[in-house]
Each structure stands twice: as C-alpha cells, then as structure tokens.
C-alpha cells in the first residue's frame, strides 16, 4: 500500500502563489512518474503536470509558464509551485503516482487539496 499526504492548498487572491506538496510513503518500489491533476466543479479531472523519476516534466497548456512541478526522490515528495494564479485555477488538486514492481503496474491517488483563487 502507498499513502499520499497532500498539503499546501488554500485561498489566494488572483495573481498570488501557492506551493502544493505530496509526500508518498509505503510500498514505493518501482515508483516512476508523479503527477498533479485537478478537478473543478462540474468538470472532468484533468492533468496539470507530471514528472518522471528522471526529471522529465510535462504541463497542461493552461499552466505552462506559471506552474512548476518538481520532486525530491530522497523524500518521495512531489511539489507544484503555482504562480500568477487565476480564478480558473480553482479546483481540488490531486496527487497521483504510478510505478511498476514484480507484480505489475500500480497507481495511487491522494485525497485532494482545495485551491481557491478569489478576491
């Protein structure tokens, strides 16, 4: 089993910044990519950014240039630095991790953390 503990969400004004963290623990053998998704009310969950174990990153077009994903492999933690936040960034942000071990592929979701961008 894998446990994901997310933190850093909250209320911020437009143009502000937040930093999300997701610490993974448990059976992490074969951990590969770590991801951030988000889901706004009435919308489907969407990929925000992902990062491989080798540090290759990928971003949704809507956040390019404003968000930065990073990870600390020693701490099995992934971060999402969010700058120049907009009201449309309001959503529940989920950490999602994937890997592969001798049994096969595995993946886990975090519980989500609310980000609200409003004046």
Secondary structure, 3 states (H helix, E strand, C coil): CEEEEEECCEEECCCCCEEEEEEEEECCCCEEEEEEEEECCCCCCEEEEEECCCCCEEECHHHCCCEEEEEECCCCEEEEEECCCCHHHCEEEEEEEEEECCCCEEEEECCCEEEEECC
